[in-house]
Amino acid sequence: MRIVIAPDKFKGSLSAPEVARHLDAGLQSATGHNLDVLRIPVADGGEGTLDAAVGSGFTRRSAMVSGPTGQPLRADFAVRGREAVIEMAAASGLAVLPAEGGSPGRPDSASARGATSLGTGELIRAALDAGCRQIILGVGGSANTDGGAGVLQGLGAQLLDAGGNELPPGGAALARLDRIDFSGFDSRLDETRFVLASDVDNPLLGAEGAPAVFGPQKGASPEDVATLDAALAHFVDVLAAEIGPRALKAADAPGAGAAGGVGYAAIAVLAATRRPGIDVVLEFTGLAHRLAGADLVITGEGSLDEQSLLGKTPMGVARAAARAGVPVVAVCGRTTLTPAQQKDSGFRQVYPLTSLEAKVEICIAEAAPLLEQLGKHIGAELADLTRAAATVDSAAPANNARTKEPLNV
């Protein structure tokens, strides 16, 4: 029997590769290690995208870059031939804010105004140095609200004030921007194609823009939000004077507000094509091809809820499994989906950790052994799952499409 395990991370507990490994261990222990299990970590374009790339044959590389507050840090990216995957959270994310007192750093007003995406631009340049000319930029979990100005600086642009001095990092400083000097911009970008992997469809500015919607999550006060929005609007005007009206149009493009406005710089300057993150990840992992011959697919994420239904990883995997005619089940830390929602989503069954341990905080802390228990449970039910799937297929219409009726296992 062939099983494909294709989960996202359990945020705050385990990475996607760890989730897959523990499920695999539980499955094998329940079936006497007689299963052919293929582990394919996946993600939706944000954190975990790099793990998905490495799990799909990309080679992990690293480079020293500037962190969100300017401090040096080593960040990873992934390369396969001339293609690169960059997870901007590795260089410019909230998770890499400087630690305070031995604890992870927390966003505050100062970091909200001054955090930069410079390190993401430096990672792109490292990918160019590696010979890559097709770059997937996975965004999510960013600390910055600088409109991607730091990305441009990392690629050789100079952001100058009226006195010809380079601006300090961060979105707030853009209020003093006088001109942008692109004379040192990396010429290799002319032959490079970019994909912006993001599900965010917010514009750059206004009530639905990056500062207003995402700024408070990064420590921005109401006053900071107003300051950042005005500064980014000025950035758009100055950029338009340098590159033309496309800079104005890009500010309103869906996804311009992604990652503190990095989506804006990617669309306006790098001519990036925005695509749903899960579609991009499933494409480079080759999931559809690798489902051939599978008897069951297991996917999941930390919280399976209504947000998951809007295009998160489990839904993308479920759609791919349905197209391949393979039954799919989901594991998660907890779920708020109703039986009807589970049915409509195509999952034959959903297995939450809370079915084993009612306290969510224990599920978070003990996710690894609990996932192994779930793996054993699924392993014990494999015969019933596949037998029920076969019964459904035998009663299906001539096109042999599987129905979405859940199994009573």
C-alpha angles and dihedrals in degrees: 000000000000120000126186115204110197111164135155121229123286095234113232092013119047140000119240093258089052092049090052093046095052093046089050091051091052094047093050094048090054095048103039093256092289097127128106100221124186114195115205113173111207138183141184097247097280129081110350095036091109092053089050091052094049090047088055099054104280117133118238115237131176139205138184108249141161114274123222092279095039098263115135118254138163113248130184131227132172133240133194113172107305093342125094134187117208122189103199093201087071090066106019105022135124088242092064098050108129113278119248120211091346092306127107113274119259125215117252138169093279094052091043090057098037108032114119139205090213093117091057090056089049090051089052089052090050088054090051089051087054089058097257119150099168112064128184110201110201110196131193138103093044123165096202135085098186102120090246091294088134091054089056091049091050088055094052107274119133120219107205136188125219090278093054093253123140111253120242116249126278141057098275092061090061088080086077096048113130103169143348119230111209095174091106095042112134107266092206088074089075090072097038126099120209132202117196105211105203141128092200111109099180120128120236100254143034134031092330095036132114099268096045098044104031104019095083089055087059096051099271118152120213088263090051091051091055092046094049094046092052092045092050091048088055090048089055092052094049092045090050089055088055103041105017138246095326087079089061093046093048092058089068096042117117107260096025088115094053117122096005091310098314083124088062095054091044092053099038101041108016094040090230121182112227116222133168107274096230091053091052093048095046088050097053092041089054090224096159092056093043093055091070110121095008119143096196140009123210118196135159150133139216097276120023105198143127091296087060089061091061094075105295122150101277092054092049091051092045091053091050091049092049091052089051092047093240122137115242134202130184135222123197144158091249138344134209095182117124120231088256092053091048089051094049090048091059098242113144089203139354120216114196123189087230088071085069100033121023097200110085093204090058091048089055094047096041101034094128099060091036090054089052089053090051089049090055090049093051090045090055090052098045094103091051092046095052094039091053091046090052090049091052090049094050089056094043124109120272093272086067093226112161117240123232096236110135120233123244097228 
